[in-house]
Amino acid sequence: MKIYNFSAGPAMLPEAVMRKAQAEFLDYQGSGSGMLELSHRGKFFQPVIDRAEANTRELLGISDDYAVIFVQGGASMQFAMLAMNLLNGGTADYVDTGVWSSKAAKEAKMFGSVNIVASSKETKYDHIPAASEWKQTPGAAYLHITTNNTIAGTQYMNMPTAPAGVPLIADMSSDIMSRAFDVSKFGMFYAGAQKNLGPSGVALVVIRKDLAARTDDSKVPTMLRYSTYIDEGSMFNTPPTFAIYILALITDWLKEHGGIAAMEQVNDAKAKLLYDFLDESKFYSSPVARADRSRMNVVFRTPDADLDAKFVSEATAAGLTQLKGHRLVGGCRASIYNAMPVEGVQALIDFMKKFECANK
Ligand SMILES: *Cc1c(COP(=O)(O)O)cnc(C)c1O
């Protein structure tokens, strides 16, 4: 049976990438060793990390004003690391649009003041607060947003603009490389790799070089300074070589498939299929404000929690796996990142129709 995996993360990877990694697993390009066994300082790995960076720059259109680095610890470590490097006793503005943004703000409080400029917490994070209502701090150290809210299922349709002189920083863990955006609007953005880029454990960080230079080196440990990663090509210590290798393969795959613009078209089409179906249905519902619905994580419910559980278990038996909603919000969630083919979304809709007929 064909399995479609709707996990929010670690999420499914393109089959072509999995096959390539499998084919090279025991013997990487005639070296006689697998990628897991090769020195990060040897001749095989350097071209891989160089390619991961070059592909990332090409796909996103990143200029030389920015550094592209790979940091262990996932997106969650960036919550603290960015504040350690860039806050330094000042005030940072955060838009609270979900669990991940509030976790990011909580870590930052250890290194300065945090101003929550807007929050949708009271309505269970069912929308993105309009930028016109944000109460921003003049001269803030930075403004932090979460571009896609993996758990609540909301997404910024347009990237906001920070006030002049305030760097815009974004957690893009669950929508990086899923749509085009203007890099020059950002001081920094970061993403845990396990949603759209590859294995868990590594974060892609893109930071303007002049911002990275603001860190007070006497206060931040070497391994937690952006400048260390920039100066050492992300190899101050042993980097997560296998994760970076998969990221290189994923970005190769993105380039072969027409890059970000082509990916965005497919992602829009997949999301439209599913939301159109939800909107027509009287059985299923979406708890999210229509204008802010995520194209990556589609949150939905059946008429009650028992049916949600039945839906998830019968879907699993039908080869549609990991559709359970996040434990904090319940219901169901279909994560449809870049690697999910249109056929997977269609198979889900077909199953949803059958389940509705049998249970309404
Ligand atoms: C998954 C996720 C995280 C956490 O990523 P880790 O790599 O597990 O730390 C942070 N932010 C967002 C938006 C996420 O989707």
The ligand as a Gaussian input file, in Angstrom:
#p B3LYP/6-31G(d) Opt

LIG

0 1
 C        9.143000      22.590000      14.721000
 C        9.263000      24.040000      15.003000
 C       10.183000      24.538000      15.944000
 C       11.035000      23.639000      16.785000
 O       12.048000      23.068000      16.045000
 P       13.188000      22.197000      16.759000
 O       14.151000      21.993000      15.645000
 O       12.529000      20.952000      17.243000
 O       13.745000      22.983000      17.867000
 C       10.268000      25.901000      16.109000
 N        9.492000      26.741000      15.407000
 C        8.600000      26.298000      14.503000
 C        7.764000      27.282000      13.746000
 C        8.459000      24.945000      14.277000
 O        7.571000      24.491000      13.374000

